[in-house]
Amino acid sequence: MPSEKIGDYEIEFTGVAMPDGDGWAAHLTIVGPSPNPMHRNITFTEQRVAVETVFPDAAAAEAEARRIGVEMLEAPAPTNGAP
């Protein structure tokens, strides 16, 4: 599974063959910092992203999962309703 370190986080992205064999799905996992180097702090468990899209090959699915992971990490943090 390809991965990339972005700041304190690591994204893992992959293409997974569809069960019917007709295309590929984009899957993403995000791992956050952990005080214990022997423990992975999964902040976004592996799941399918871009759920309405079936990709023609694994590379296209991986590229979309990576794009979504980067976008999630670069999004501004929620402000809990504060302006």
C-alpha positions in Angstrom: 0.0 0.0 0.0 1.6 3.3 -1.0 2.0 5.9 1.7 3.1 9.5 2.2 4.1 11.5 5.2 2.4 14.9 5.5 3.4 16.8 8.6 2.7 14.6 11.6 0.4 12.4 9.7 0.8 9.5 7.2 -1.7 8.7 4.5 -2.0 5.3 3.0 -3.9 5.0 -0.2 -4.6 2.1 -2.5 -6.8 0.8 -5.3 -8.9 -2.2 -4.4 -10.4 -4.4 -7.1 -14.2 -4.3 -7.0 -15.8 -7.6 -6.0 -17.5 -8.1 -9.4 -14.1 -7.5 -11.1 -15.4 -4.5 -12.9 -13.0 -1.6 -11.9 -11.2 -0.3 -8.9 -12.2 1.5 -5.7 -10.1 4.1 -3.9 -9.3 3.3 -0.3 -7.7 5.6 2.3 -6.3 5.4 5.8 -4.9 8.3 7.8 -2.5 7.6 10.7 -1.8 10.4 13.2 1.0 11.1 15.7 1.3 8.8 18.7 3.3 9.2 21.9 4.3 5.5 21.6 6.4 4.8 18.5 5.2 1.1 18.6 1.6 2.1 18.3 -0.2 3.4 15.2 -2.8 6.1 16.0 -5.4 5.5 13.2 -7.4 8.7 12.9 -9.2 7.7 9.7 -9.7 3.9 9.5 -9.3 2.3 6.1 -12.4 2.9 4.0 -13.5 3.5 0.5 -13.5 7.1 -0.5 -15.0 8.6 -3.7 -17.7 6.0 -3.2 -19.7 6.8 -6.3 -16.7 6.4 -8.6 -15.3 3.2 -10.1 -11.9 3.7 -11.5 -10.5 1.9 -14.6 -7.3 0.8 -12.9 -5.5 0.7 -9.5 -3.3 3.7 -10.3 -6.3 6.0 -10.9 -7.9 4.8 -7.7 -4.7 5.3 -5.7 -4.3 8.8 -7.2 -7.8 9.8 -6.1 -7.4 8.4 -2.6 -4.2 10.3 -2.2 -5.8 13.5 -3.4 -8.6 13.1 -0.9 -6.2 12.3 1.9 -4.1 15.4 1.2 -7.2 17.5 0.9 -8.5 16.3 4.3 -5.2 17.1 6.0 -4.9 20.5 4.4 -8.5 21.6 5.3 -8.7 24.2 8.0 -9.4 22.8 11.5 -13.0 23.2 12.7 -13.6 26.2 14.9 -16.5 24.8 16.9 -18.8 27.5 15.7 -16.4 30.4 16.4 -16.0 32.9 13.6 
